């Protein structure tokens, strides 16, 4: 276990962040190793049922690995929280159209 600092709360927070990063990296390394082992087993087997199960596990591990590597802030598919809010339409500049869809009279200088 890492030596805890008694200096400041900010330094302790940084140490906790570093520890979490090391733990996350260990998990990513373990998943990567498992994924490589599954791919090797897939290449070596001829049994169709086992190949289907191995492919499903590979997809599962791949998705979990992508989610871990992307992290909390890397999700680019999410919309910002204000994306669902209704925004009032700004009327265009110029005169408003007449009721009933009647066209404005055209005036020509003659």
Secondary structure, DSSP 8 states (H G I E B T S, - for coil): ------S-HHHHHHHHHHHHHHHHHHHHHHHHHHHHHHHHHHHH---HHHHHHHHHHHHHHHHHHHHHHHTTT--TTS--GGGGS-------SS----GGG---------
